[in-house]
């Protein structure tokens, strides 16, 4: 048996090297996973391009990648099978965040078990329907693969762009036969969308004044706005379509016309808004807010696809997936009284917002950071054959194979279109 593995290692901005490292050793509760597919995330791209992500600086050579699936090649002890229902040969999606499991966020009273408890240790969680109420995603001691966040915790948690990783069985989720490695890797960003939708509490019905806004079951359609038609934004739209059984009216906005066109043509959205890029950027606060109001009016005036008819109007829930200040400002103006804005995009850390416009309408601004207790629901959704769920495999627009191809994969992930003019949404690296 080999004693070393190969890994892609980032030593500085755009300085990726394929290196050997020792085969990981297993604790009794670990599994050894041969990585098969890894999607490239925006945070990985920031690390690759700048050797930092915002104000998070890398302090040692770092393997990137955290949207991954693979196959178990060894288990640390028989307890992995009895406690977590995992065995050699099982295909899994990796939940790569490892919280402390001891603080008040990980273990609030009555929270129930977290992670994968499908074996003898399984049991009812403390939340609704047995779901845990733990918020381990915001654990202060969280270690997350491919992230330098949490410094001075050291060493960094190495990512999954390597041949093999040792990972706690507790944070590995078995994939059904119908879910391939590609969808298994997409489970990670889909978990972000699922977590955001859960925090939004998408209503089953809302007041309406237009017959076109009535669902087939007589309830008023909830209206969803998504700013940003990248992978996470499209996944948020897809989750909303699924959990409302197709009743949600989804409008999506982006500066790229081809992206919103893709969203509508492939069933992710019912209306599209192309956000205009001005020749002269707004500079004063007054100019910025006027621009944001104009974008909000574009959202409310957007025409619904054929068969629905009419205009969107104010929306009930907005998913802000860009991190761009003007988009969050527009979200406040476009969201109806009593609505919610889910802040998902990680952009400028300091932003000027029209807070009075939000407070006077009792519009809630809710932060979303990664996910908690989402993987079981995500994998169930992927295996469900839900007719209301758009084809998520279409989000994978470019593929690369092997560790040596990873620099090219990152260069592609930074682009809007490839050399053939195809959209770049999610770049996947296969091993």
N, C-alpha and C positions, 0 to 999 in steps of 0.2 A: 504493500500500500504506500502511496506517495506520502512524503513527509512535508512537502511544501505545496503552496498554491500560488497562482498568479493573481495580481490585483492591479487595478488602475489607481494611481496615487497622484494627487495634486500637490505640487511643491511650491507653486506660486501662480500668479495670474497666467492662465493659458499654458501652464507647464505641467502637463500630464505625462506620467511615465508608467510603463508596465513593469512591475517589480515582483520579486518572489517574497513570500513571507511564510512563516511556519504554519502548518496545518493547525487550525484551531483545536484546542482541547475542550472536552465537554464536561460540564458539571452534571450531576445526576438528573437535573431537571432541564437540561439542554437537548436540542436536536441539532444535527449537522445537516445543512441544506445546500444542495447544489443549485445555485441561482440559474434560472432559465430566462426570465424576461425582466427588464427594468425600464420604466418610463422616466424620462428626464423632466425634472420639475423646474419651475422658475427660480427657486432658491438655489438649486444645484447650478443653474446657469450663472447666477450672480457670483457664487463662489468661484466658478471656473473663470469668469471674466475678470474679477477684481480681487480674488483671494479673500473676500469678505462678503457679507450679506448685510447691507445697510451699515449699522454700527457694530455688527458682530464680526470680529476679526479672527481669522484662522491662526492658530499658534503652533501647529505642527503639521507635517504632511498628512493629507486627509483623503480617504477614499470617499467619493460622492455616491449618490444613489440611495433612494429610500422607497420608491414605488416598485415593489418587487414580488415575484412569485418564484417558486422552485420546488424541488422534490427532496424529501428527507432520505438521506443516505446512511444515517446512523442515529441512535438514540442513546442518551446518557445513562439510562437505567430502565428496568421494567416499569418503574412508576410513571414514566412518560406515557405508556400505553394505558395504565389503569386510571391515572389522574386526568389525563388530557386527551385520551382517545386517539393518540397519534402513533404511527408505526412506520418502519422503513418502507419506502415506496409511496407513501402518501404525498400528494401534491398539496402545497399550502400557499396561502398569501401571508406575507410577513407584516405584522403590526410592529413598526420599528421603534416606537417610543417605549421607554422603560421607566415608569415612575417609581417613587420610593416605596409606595404601597403601605405607608405608615402614617402619613400626615392627615390633617383634617379634610383635605381636598380628596385624597385617595380613598379615605375610609370614614366618611361621615356616618353617623349612627344609622343603622339599618340599611346600609348601602347595598349589601349583598356582594357576591364574588365578582371580580373583574377579570378580563382576559378570556382565555379559552378554558372553560371547565366543562368539557363534554364527557368526562369519564366519571369515576366513582366520587370525585370531589365535587361534581356538579351539584347545583341546587338553585333554588329560587332566589333571585335577586331581590333588592329592596324596593325597586321601582315598579312602575305600572307594568302589569303582565309579567313580572319576574325580572324585568330589566334593571340592572344596577343603576343607582343614582350617583355613583362616583363621578367626580370631575377630575379624574387623574390627568387629563390633558393639560391642565394648568398647574400641576404639581411643580413646586419651586425647584425640586431636585430632579426633574425629568432629564433623562439622557436620551437623545434622539439621533439615530444613525444619520450620518452625513451633515450634522449640524455642529457648529462651534458655539452655539448658544449655551449659556450656563457657565462660561468661564468665570472664576478660575477652576471649575471642575476639570480635572485632567486625568488621563488623556481624553481626547475627543472620542466620541462613539463613531467608529468607522462605518462607512456606508456599504452598500450592497453591490457596487460595481467591481466585484471580485468573483472568482470561481466558486468559492465555498464560504459560508459563514456559519458560526455557531450561534444559535439564538434560543432564548428561553421558550420551551414548549408552550408555556402559558400565553405567549404572544404570537402563536402561529395558528392560523385558521385553515382547516381542511377545505379543499376545493371539491365540490361535486364533479362528477364526470362531465357534465355538460358545460362546465366553466373552464376554458382553456387558460394557458399561462398568460396570454395577453390580457384577458379580462381579469385574471388574478392580480396582475400588476396594476390595472386600472382601479382595483378595489381601494387603493390608498387615496387617490384624489376623490373618488366617489364617496369615501367615508367623510371627507371634508364637507361635501355637498349634503350628505345625509345628516350630519351633525348640525349644519346650518339650518336645514329645513326643520329639524327637531326643535331647535331653539326658536325658530320663527313661529312654531305652532300653527302651521298653515290651517286656516279655518275651513270647515266643511261648507259653510255658506256665509254670505255677506248680503247686506241690503243692496237692492238694485232698482234701477228705474227704467231699464231698457229691456224689452223682450229678448233682444239678441244676447243679453248677458245671463239668460236663464239656461240652466243645464238640462240635459235630457231627463233628469229625474225631478225637475221642477225647482231645484235649489238654485240660488244665484251663484254665478261663477266667481271664484276668487281670481283677482287679477294680480299677476306677478310681473315684476320688472327685474331684469338682469342687466347690470352694466358690466360689459366685458364679455366678448364672445370667444374667449380662449377656452382651454379645456375645462377649467374649474367652472366658469360661467355656464358653459354648455351642460356640464354635469348637474349644476344646480337646477337648470331648466328641466333636465330629464327627470330628476328626482321629483320635482313638483308635478310633472305630468303623471308620474306613476302614483304618487301618494294621493292625488285627487282623482284617480281613475280617469284621467284625460279631461276632467272638467275645468282645470285651471286654464285661464287665458294668459299666455306668456308672451311678453314683449321683450326683445333683446336689443341692446344698443352697443355699438362699437364704432371706432373711427375707420375701421376697415369694412368697406361695403361687401366684399366677398365673404367675410366671416358671417355677417348677419344674413346674407343670402343663403349660405350653407345651413344656418340654423333653421330657417323657415323651410327650405326645400327638403330637409331631412327630419322634420317633425319635432325639432327641439323647441320651436317658437311659433306663435301665431301672428306676430307682427314684428317688423324690423325698423330700427331707427339708426341711420348713419349719422354719427355725431360730427358736426362740421369742424374742420380745422381752419381757424381764422388766419388770414395773412398777417395780421398784427395781433399778438397775444394780449389779452386783457392784463393790465398792470395794476391798477388801483383796485381796492376791495369792491368799490361800487361797480367797476367794469366787470370784475370777475363774477359778481352775483347776478348782474344783468345777463351775462352769457349763460350762467347756470339756469336762470329762469327761462331763457329761450330754448335751451335743450329740454327742460322739463315740458315746455309747451309742445315741442316736437313729439315727445313721448305720449302726451295726452291726446295729441291729434293724429297719432299713427293709425293708419287704416289696417283693420284686421283682414286676415286672409279670406279668400273666397269661401263662402259657406257660413261664415260668422257674421260678416258685415258690420258696418259702423266703425266708430273710433274707439280707441282704448279708454280714454278718460283717466281719472286718477287711479292709482294702483293701490292695492292693499298691503303688499309686501314687496320690498325691494332688496335684491341681493347685489351689493356693491362689491365687485370682484376685481377692480382695477387698482385701487389704492390711490387714484388720482383725485386731487382736491375738488376739481370742478364736478366730477361725477358724484361725489358724496353731497356736494351742495345741491346738484340737480335732483338727487334722490329725495332730499328733504322737500323740495318744491313739488315733486311729482307724486309723492305718497299721500294718500287720503287721510283725513282725520281718523285717529285711532289705529293707524297702520304701524308697520314695523320696518326698520331698515337694518339689514344684516351686514355688518362691516367685516368683509372677508379679505379684501385686497390689502396687501402690505406695501404701502407706498411712502409718501412723505410723512414722517412721524409728527409733524406740526402742521396743522391745517386750520384755516379760518372758516367757520361754519355759521350759517344763519340760525343760531340756536332758538331765537324767539319764534321763528317760523315753525320749528319743530315743536316747541313747548306749547304754543297756542293751539296746535292741532293734536296735542298729546301723541305725537309720533315718537315711538321708542327707537333709540339707537342701541343696537346690541352687538357686542363684539363676538367674533368667532375665531377661535384659534385651534387649528387641527381638528381633533375629534376625540370622543370618548364613547365607549359602548356601542360603536357604530358598525364594526366589522361583521358581526353575525347578521345584522339586518341587510348590509350591503351584499353579502354572499347569497343570502336567501333571495334577494331581488335579482341578482345576476342569474340565478338558476331557475327563476320562476317562469320564464317565458312570458312575462307580462306584456300584453299587446299594446299597452299605453306607453311602454318604455321605448324611446328611440333606439336605433341600432348603435350601441356605444362603440363597437369595433371600428366604425367610420371615423372616430376621433383619432385613431392611430394612422397618421398620414405618411410617415417615413419610418423605415426600419434599417437598423445596422446590426452587424453580426461580429461578435468577438471584441476583446479588450482593445485591440489595436485600432479599432474603428471609432473609439469613443471621442477623440478630439473632433473628428469629422461630424459625429452625431451632435456634439455641443454647438459646433459652428452652424449646423443646420437649424438647431432649436432656437438660435438667435434670429433667424430670418422669418419673414412674413410668408414668402413663397419660395419654392425650390426652383431649380433651373428650368424645369418644364412648366412653370407657372402654377403648380399645384399649391394649395394652402398648406402651411405648416401649423398643425394644431398640437399633436403629441408625437414626439419622437421616441421610438422604442429601441432598446438595445437587447438583442438576443444572445445568449451564451451557448 
